[in-house]
Amino acid sequence: MTIRKRTFDSIYSSPKSCVECRETTHYDGLLNSMLNPIKNTFNAHKWQATFFIVAFVLFLVLVTYASSGPYIDDHYWYLADIESILQGRGVQSNNIFPIEAIQGKVINNPPFVHNSPFIYIAAVLGIFFGAYSGWILLSILCSLLAAWLIYKTVSLVANTSKALLAGGFYLLLPSTIWVSSELIVEAMIAPFMVWIVYLYLSSKDRFLPWIWMILMAVFVSITKANFVLLLAIIPGAYLVHHWRKKFYILRTFALVFVAIITFFVITPLFPNNAASSENALQSYLNIIHVGVPGKTSNMESYFNIHPTNYSFDEYVENLVLKTKKSLRLQLLNVNLDGIAFYIPFNILYLLCITGLFFSIRRKKKLEKKLYGAAIVLFFVYLLTICLMQNQFRYMQMFYPIPLIGAFGYAYHRHKEFPKHQKKQLFNTVLFSIVTLFLVYISFTLIQQQRAYGISAAERYQTFSESIHSVPATDAIMVEGIKYYTLYGYVLQPRRVLYVIDSYTQKDLETIMRNGSATWLLCEDSSPIIDTLHLLGTPRTRLLSPLENLVLVKLE
């Protein structure tokens, strides 16, 4: 009879130690199951994975370096909004625009200027990192999420190598670095746009992804009104792709119903301080008259206290003027911002259009869906820049889509030709040169961006030291001059009523009376001083470098 020998450890091991061994083995297995796909991807695609990691690190370094503080209009509004939440003051602002003040509306604690769900998410991060850093951290996380979703989406239409390159390339785009370094929402919207496209491509015959697409479209449309178009486009796309399939009409109506209900339920939860017409359609149409070249400013709807009844011909004229300027800026801009932001975007979309042509020839359904989505969203982008303004930051919301299409096209064109070592070397060298050039452009731009933030911090300090004579409970009229949003931010908690020098004496006095303004901040040479007959009134000149500004006590 054979007697099995038992080891010393097996005889004297306690039940507790056995449990610990099993738990350790379980956690090791769980950890390995999470890390193995990453290890396998890295081993199979070493230089592409290395590129992605280097891009990730460079992105973090460049964005951190560029983030030197707020310096322009929207920055101060978003910063003030987050601070208001963190300090327990709720959804309120000290900014009062003349379109409201002239009518005596919303004088005490109006809501945020640009209310958005992202403000509240950033406020949560702000608890731990501060208002400014919380916002920048959220921008960084959203850009990283967009890069990961680009990787996932490109994987659907290409291979892992192209997906890794696409995700890393996105992080190194000058627009991604610039927009992620600022207190604006465009970098945060980008991942939701990619997510919608990913769900669209991977949905197959499932209905639930379409519901998620609608919900995400509602989410982004609350922040940017131009995305309301998606609430019609998504049900339309479902109808086209599921024509004559089971329940296709019922499900299309279900998508429309969900879009309408969620939009009208959620939108009131995010009131803003924007000037709007009693008529919702009229409010949207008024966008045409904002930022018309040579005629109106981009704050026309806030500062035009005597709205014009525009004729049909004037609507057409203003729309044509804005369209011409926007398209010229988009297509013919060869300045530094054109090279950095517009030209790469245009090239990516040209590749998408080419990819659409070849996908039709090859009869590849998934590719056609991708390029079709890219073209539709390009028209949404064109409507955005023609109706509103062509600011390069708007591209960031759409940038991932042509990027996905371009890398998908590159993959399929490569498959059509036999492998050729010299051609592969040429493509690798070209991609490396383009990427290095974009990184160089990014580094050049963020030097400028960093200088803006440092300069604004100096103005902040100087202005803070110049307004001690204005009691915190007083209201002050501020001329709508350069950096007026900075002055409004620093003047908190004082109520700030913005005015411009073209107003009549009656208009200015009405705003003063409705807002109980007792001070005026304007340029020393401002016509407002003469309009209000303040030429003999004592003025306090601000400290250098703001010595062109004066504080005037209103009687």
C-alpha positions in Angstrom: 0.0 0.0 0.0 1.3 3.4 -1.0 1.3 6.0 1.6 1.2 9.6 0.4 3.5 11.9 2.2 2.0 15.2 3.5 4.2 18.2 3.6 4.9 20.1 6.8 3.2 23.2 5.4 0.0 21.2 4.4 -0.2 19.7 7.9 0.2 22.9 9.8 -1.5 25.4 7.5 -4.4 27.0 9.2 -7.9 27.3 7.7 -7.4 31.1 7.8 -4.2 30.9 5.8 -5.9 28.7 3.2 -8.6 31.3 2.9 -6.1 34.0 2.5 -4.3 32.0 -0.2 -7.5 31.5 -2.1 -8.4 35.2 -1.8 -4.9 36.2 -3.0 -5.2 33.8 -5.9 -8.7 35.3 -6.7 -7.4 38.9 -6.6 -4.3 38.0 -8.6 -6.5 36.4 -11.2 -8.9 39.3 -11.3 -5.9 41.7 -11.7 -4.4 39.6 -14.4 -7.7 39.5 -16.3 -7.8 43.3 -16.3 -4.1 43.8 -17.2 -3.7 40.9 -19.7 -5.6 42.7 -22.5 -3.4 45.8 -22.0 -0.2 43.6 -22.0 -1.3 41.7 -25.0 -2.1 44.9 -26.9 1.2 46.4 -26.0 3.2 43.3 -27.0 1.4 43.0 -30.3 1.6 46.7 -31.2 4.6 47.9 -29.4 5.5 51.1 -31.3 1.8 52.2 -31.7 1.2 51.6 -28.0 4.4 53.5 -27.2 3.2 56.3 -29.3 -0.1 56.4 -27.4 1.7 56.5 -24.1 4.1 59.2 -25.2 1.1 61.2 -26.5 -0.7 60.7 -23.2 2.3 62.0 -21.2 3.0 64.9 -23.6 -0.7 65.9 -23.5 -0.7 66.1 -19.7 2.6 68.1 -19.6 1.5 70.6 -22.2 -2.0 71.1 -20.8 -0.6 71.6 -17.3 2.0 74.1 -18.5 -0.6 76.0 -20.6 -3.1 76.3 -17.7 -2.0 79.5 -16.1 -5.3 80.9 -15.2 -8.4 82.5 -16.7 -7.9 85.4 -19.2 -11.0 85.9 -21.3 -14.8 86.3 -21.2 -16.3 82.8 -20.7 -13.4 81.8 -18.4 -14.5 84.2 -15.7 -18.2 83.3 -16.0 -17.6 79.6 -15.6 -15.1 80.2 -12.8 -17.5 82.4 -10.9 -20.3 79.9 -11.3 -18.2 77.0 -9.8 -17.2 79.2 -6.9 -20.8 80.2 -6.3 -21.7 76.5 -5.9 -18.7 75.8 -3.7 -19.4 78.8 -1.5 -23.0 77.8 -1.0 -24.4 80.8 -2.9 -26.3 78.6 -5.4 -27.1 79.3 -9.0 -26.7 83.0 -9.0 -24.5 85.6 -10.7 -23.6 89.3 -10.1 -23.6 89.9 -13.9 -26.7 91.9 -15.0 -26.9 92.6 -18.8 -28.6 95.8 -20.1 -31.2 93.8 -22.0 -32.6 92.8 -18.6 -31.8 95.9 -16.6 -33.5 98.3 -19.1 -36.7 96.3 -18.4 -36.1 96.0 -14.7 -35.8 92.2 -15.0 -33.6 89.8 -13.0 -31.8 92.5 -11.1 -31.1 90.5 -7.9 -29.1 87.3 -8.2 -29.7 86.3 -11.9 -28.8 82.7 -12.8 -25.5 81.7 -14.4 -24.5 83.3 -17.7 -23.8 79.9 -19.3 -25.5 77.2 -17.2 -24.3 73.7 -18.0 -24.2 70.3 -16.3 -20.5 70.4 -16.6 -20.4 73.2 -14.0 -21.7 70.9 -11.3 -19.4 68.1 -12.2 -16.5 70.5 -12.1 -17.7 71.8 -8.7 -17.4 68.3 -7.3 -13.8 68.1 -8.4 -13.4 71.7 -7.1 -14.1 70.5 -3.6 -10.8 68.8 -3.6 -8.7 70.8 -6.1 -10.3 74.3 -6.2 -12.6 75.8 -8.8 -10.1 76.5 -11.5 -8.1 73.3 -11.2 -11.3 71.3 -10.9 -12.5 72.6 -14.2 -9.1 71.9 -15.9 -9.0 68.4 -14.5 -12.5 67.7 -15.9 -11.3 69.0 -19.3 -8.3 66.7 -19.1 -10.4 63.7 -18.1 -12.9 64.4 -20.9 -10.2 64.7 -23.5 -8.7 61.4 -22.3 -12.1 59.8 -22.4 -12.5 61.1 -26.0 -9.1 59.5 -26.9 -10.2 56.2 -25.5 -13.5 56.3 -27.3 -11.7 57.2 -30.5 -9.6 54.1 -29.9 -12.7 51.9 -29.4 -14.5 53.4 -32.4 -11.6 53.1 -34.8 -11.2 49.5 -33.6 -14.7 48.8 -35.1 -13.7 49.9 -38.6 -10.0 49.3 -38.6 -7.4 47.4 -36.5 -5.8 48.0 -33.1 -2.7 49.6 -34.6 -4.7 52.3 -36.3 -6.9 52.8 -33.2 -3.9 53.4 -31.0 -2.4 55.9 -33.4 -5.8 57.7 -33.8 -6.3 58.0 -30.0 -2.7 59.3 -29.5 -2.9 61.7 -32.4 -6.1 63.3 -31.0 -4.3 64.1 -27.8 -1.5 65.8 -29.7 -3.7 68.0 -31.8 -3.1 71.7 -31.1 -6.9 72.3 -30.7 -7.2 69.5 -28.1 -4.3 70.9 -26.0 -5.5 74.5 -26.3 -9.2 73.8 -25.6 -8.4 71.4 -22.7 -6.3 74.1 -21.1 -9.2 76.7 -20.9 -12.3 77.3 -18.9 -14.7 76.4 -21.8 -16.9 73.4 -22.4 -16.0 72.2 -25.9 -13.4 69.7 -24.8 -16.0 68.2 -22.5 -18.6 67.8 -25.2 -16.2 66.0 -27.6 -16.3 62.5 -25.9 -20.1 62.5 -26.0 -20.0 63.1 -29.7 -17.7 60.2 -30.1 -19.8 58.1 -27.9 -22.9 58.8 -30.0 -21.0 57.7 -33.1 -19.7 54.6 -31.4 -23.2 53.5 -30.4 -24.4 54.3 -33.8 -21.8 52.0 -35.4 -22.1 49.2 -32.9 -25.9 49.2 -32.4 -26.7 46.6 -35.1 -30.3 45.7 -34.5 -30.5 46.7 -30.9 -32.8 49.5 -29.8 -31.3 50.4 -26.4 -28.2 52.1 -27.9 -30.5 54.5 -29.8 -32.1 55.5 -26.5 -28.7 56.3 -25.1 -27.8 58.3 -28.2 -30.9 60.5 -27.6 -30.1 61.0 -24.0 -26.6 62.0 -24.7 -27.8 64.4 -27.4 -30.1 66.0 -24.9 -27.2 66.3 -22.5 -25.0 68.2 -24.9 -27.8 70.3 -26.3 -28.4 71.8 -22.9 -24.9 73.1 -23.0 -24.8 74.0 -26.7 -28.1 74.8 -28.4 -26.8 73.8 -31.9 -27.0 70.2 -30.9 -30.8 70.3 -30.7 -30.5 69.2 -34.3 -29.3 65.8 -33.1 -32.7 65.3 -31.5 -34.2 65.1 -35.1 -31.2 63.5 -36.8 -31.0 60.5 -34.5 -34.6 59.3 -35.0 -34.2 60.1 -38.7 -31.1 57.9 -38.8 -33.0 55.1 -37.0 -35.9 55.3 -39.5 -33.5 55.1 -42.5 -31.5 52.1 -41.2 -34.5 50.1 -39.9 -36.9 50.8 -42.7 -39.6 48.2 -42.9 -38.2 46.3 -40.0 -40.3 45.1 -37.1 -41.8 48.0 -35.1 -39.6 50.5 -37.0 -42.3 53.3 -37.0 -43.2 52.7 -33.3 -39.6 52.8 -32.3 -38.9 56.0 -34.3 -41.8 57.7 -32.6 -40.5 56.4 -29.2 -37.1 58.1 -29.9 -38.9 61.3 -30.8 -41.0 61.1 -27.6 -38.0 60.4 -25.4 -36.1 63.4 -27.0 -39.0 65.8 -26.5 -39.8 64.7 -22.9 -36.2 64.6 -21.6 -35.3 67.9 -23.3 -38.3 69.9 -21.9 -38.0 68.2 -18.5 -34.2 68.7 -18.1 -33.7 72.1 -19.7 -35.5 74.1 -17.0 -33.2 72.6 -14.4 -30.3 74.7 -16.0 -31.6 78.3 -16.2 -29.2 80.8 -17.7 -28.7 84.5 -17.8 -28.9 84.6 -21.6 -31.1 87.2 -23.2 -34.1 85.4 -24.9 -37.2 86.3 -26.6 -40.7 85.4 -25.4 -40.9 83.5 -28.6 -38.6 80.4 -28.7 -38.3 80.4 -32.5 -37.6 84.1 -32.5 -34.9 83.6 -29.9 -33.1 81.0 -32.2 -33.6 83.3 -35.3 -32.0 86.2 -33.4 -28.7 84.3 -33.5 -28.4 85.3 -37.2 -28.0 89.0 -36.1 -25.2 88.2 -33.6 -21.6 88.8 -34.6 -22.4 90.0 -38.1 -19.1 91.3 -39.7 -19.0 95.1 -39.6 -22.4 95.4 -38.0 -22.9 93.7 -34.6 -20.8 92.2 -31.8 -21.0 88.6 -30.6 -22.9 90.0 -27.5 -25.5 91.7 -29.6 -28.4 89.8 -28.0 -27.2 90.9 -24.5 -26.5 94.6 -25.3 -29.0 95.6 -27.9 -31.7 97.2 -25.6 -33.8 98.3 -28.5 -34.3 95.1 -30.6 -34.8 95.7 -34.3 -37.7 94.2 -36.2 -35.6 92.7 -39.0 -37.1 92.3 -42.5 -36.7 89.0 -44.4 -34.0 90.7 -46.6 -32.0 91.7 -43.6 -32.1 88.1 -42.3 -30.8 86.9 -45.6 -28.1 89.7 -45.8 -26.8 89.0 -42.3 -26.8 85.3 -42.8 -24.8 85.7 -46.1 -22.3 88.0 -44.4 -21.7 85.6 -41.6 -21.5 82.6 -43.9 -19.0 84.3 -46.2 -16.7 85.2 -43.2 -17.0 81.8 -41.6 -16.3 79.8 -44.7 -13.4 82.2 -45.6 -11.9 81.6 -42.1 -12.5 77.9 -42.4 -11.0 77.3 -45.8 -8.6 80.2 -46.6 -7.0 80.8 -43.2 -3.2 80.5 -43.5 -2.3 82.2 -40.3 -0.9 80.4 -37.3 -4.4 79.5 -36.0 -5.3 78.3 -39.5 -2.3 76.0 -39.7 -2.9 74.8 -36.1 -6.6 74.3 -36.0 -8.4 74.7 -39.3 -6.2 73.0 -41.9 -5.8 69.7 -40.0 -9.6 69.6 -39.6 -10.2 70.3 -43.3 -7.7 67.6 -44.4 -9.3 65.0 -42.1 -12.7 65.8 -43.6 -11.3 65.5 -47.1 -10.1 62.1 -46.2 -13.6 61.2 -44.9 -15.2 62.3 -48.2 -12.7 60.2 -50.1 -13.4 57.3 -47.7 -17.2 57.6 -48.4 -16.6 57.4 -52.1 -14.5 54.2 -51.8 -16.9 52.6 -49.2 -19.8 53.0 -51.7 -17.7 51.3 -54.3 -16.7 48.5 -51.9 -20.3 48.2 -50.6 -19.1 48.1 -47.0 -22.1 48.9 -44.7 -20.2 49.8 -41.5 -17.8 52.1 -43.4 -20.7 53.9 -45.1 -22.4 54.4 -41.7 -19.2 56.0 -40.4 -18.6 58.3 -43.3 -22.3 59.1 -43.5 -22.3 60.1 -39.9 -19.2 62.2 -40.4 -20.7 64.1 -43.3 -24.0 64.7 -41.5 -22.1 66.1 -38.5 -20.0 68.2 -40.8 -23.2 69.9 -41.9 -24.2 70.5 -38.3 -20.8 72.1 -37.8 -21.3 74.3 -40.9 -24.7 75.4 -39.5 -23.0 76.2 -36.2 -20.3 78.4 -37.6 -22.6 80.1 -40.1 -25.5 80.8 -37.7 -23.3 81.6 -34.7 -19.6 82.4 -35.3 -16.6 80.5 -36.6 -14.5 80.2 -33.4 -12.0 77.4 -33.7 -13.0 76.0 -30.3 -16.3 74.9 -31.9 -14.3 72.5 -34.1 -13.2 70.6 -31.0 -16.7 69.2 -30.4 -16.6 67.7 -33.9 -12.8 67.0 -34.4 -12.9 63.3 -33.3 -15.4 62.3 -36.0 -13.3 63.1 -39.1 -10.3 61.8 -37.3 -12.0 58.4 -36.9 -13.0 58.5 -40.5 -9.5 59.4 -41.7 -7.8 56.6 -39.8 -10.5 54.1 -41.0 -9.9 55.2 -44.6 -6.1 54.9 -44.2 -6.6 51.3 -42.9 -8.8 50.2 -45.8 -6.6 51.8 -48.4 -3.6 50.1 -46.9 -5.5 46.7 -47.2 -6.2 47.2 -50.8 -2.5 47.2 -51.8 0.1 44.5 -51.2 2.5 45.2 -48.4 5.5 47.2 -49.6 8.3 48.0 -47.2 9.3 51.3 -48.7 5.7 52.5 -48.8 5.2 51.5 -45.1 8.4 53.4 -44.2 7.2 56.4 -46.1 3.9 56.4 -44.3 5.6 56.0 -41.0 8.0 58.9 -41.6 5.2 61.1 -42.9 3.0 60.4 -39.9 6.0 61.1 -37.6 6.8 64.4 -39.3 3.1 65.6 -39.2 2.8 64.7 -35.5 6.1 66.4 -34.6 5.1 69.5 -36.5 1.7 69.7 -34.7 3.5 69.2 -31.3 5.9 72.1 -32.2 2.9 74.3 -33.2 1.2 73.3 -29.9 4.2 74.3 -27.9 4.4 77.6 -29.7 0.8 78.3 -29.0 0.8 77.4 -25.4 3.6 79.8 -24.7 1.2 82.5 -25.9 -1.7 80.9 -24.0 0.4 80.8 -20.8 1.4 84.5 -21.3 -2.3 85.4 -21.5 -3.0 83.8 -18.2 0.0 85.4 -16.4 -0.9 88.9 -17.8 -4.6 88.5 -16.8 -3.4 87.5 -13.2 -1.5 90.8 -13.0 -4.6 92.8 -14.2 -6.6 90.9 -11.6 -4.3 91.9 -8.8 -4.1 95.5 -9.9 -7.9 95.8 -10.3 -8.5 94.2 -6.9 -6.3 96.8 -5.2 -8.1 99.7 -7.1 -11.7 99.0 -6.0 -11.5 99.0 -2.2 -13.5 102.3 -2.1 -16.5 100.6 -3.6 -18.6 99.0 -0.8 -19.5 95.3 -1.3 -23.2 96.1 -1.1 -23.2 98.7 -3.9 -24.1 98.2 -7.5 -21.8 99.5 -10.2 -22.2 100.2 -13.9 -19.3 98.8 -16.0 -18.6 99.8 -19.5 -18.4 96.9 -21.9 -14.8 97.4 -22.8 -11.9 94.9 -23.1 -11.6 92.6 -20.0 -15.0 93.7 -18.8 -15.8 90.1 -17.6 -12.6 90.2 -15.5 -13.8 93.4 -13.8 -17.2 91.9 -13.2 -15.6 88.8 -11.7 -13.4 90.8 -9.3 -16.2 93.1 -8.3 -18.1 90.2 -6.7 -20.4 90.3 -4.7 -21.3 93.7 -6.0 -24.0 93.8 -8.6 -22.5 94.7 -12.0 -24.6 96.3 -14.7 -22.9 96.3 -18.1 -23.4 99.2 -20.5 -21.9 100.5 -23.7 -21.0 104.0 -24.8 -23.7 104.2 -27.6 -26.6 104.3 -25.1 -28.6 107.5 -24.7 -28.8 109.5 -21.5 -32.3 108.1 -20.9 -31.2 104.5 -21.4 -28.3 104.9 -19.0 -30.4 106.6 -16.4 -33.1 103.9 -16.7 -30.4 101.2 -16.1 -28.9 103.1 -13.2 -32.4 103.5 -11.6 -33.5 99.9 -12.2 -30.2 98.5 -10.9 -29.7 101.1 -8.1 -26.2 101.8 -9.5 -24.1 104.2 -7.5 -20.8 103.8 -9.3 -19.5 103.9 -12.9 -16.3 102.1 -14.1 -15.3 103.2 -17.6 -12.4 104.5 -19.7 -11.3 108.0 -18.9 -12.2 109.1 -22.5 -15.6 107.3 -22.6 -18.6 109.1 -24.1 -20.6 107.8 -21.2 -19.1 110.5 -18.9 -20.3 113.2 -21.3 -23.7 111.6 -21.8 -24.4 111.5 -18.1 -23.0 115.0 -17.6 -20.2 113.8 -15.3 -17.4 115.9 -16.7 -17.0 117.9 -13.4 -17.5 114.9 -11.2 -14.4 113.7 -9.3 -12.9 110.5 -10.7 -10.5 107.9 -9.2 -8.0 106.7 -11.7 -7.0 103.1 -11.4 -3.4 101.9 -10.8 -1.0 101.1 -13.6 -1.4 99.2 -16.0 -5.1 100.1 -15.8 -4.6 103.8 -15.6 -6.9 104.4 -18.6 -9.8 103.4 -16.3 -11.6 105.6 -13.8 -14.1 105.1 -11.0 -16.9 107.7 -10.8 -19.3 108.1 -7.9 -22.8 108.6 -9.2 -25.0 111.0 -7.3 
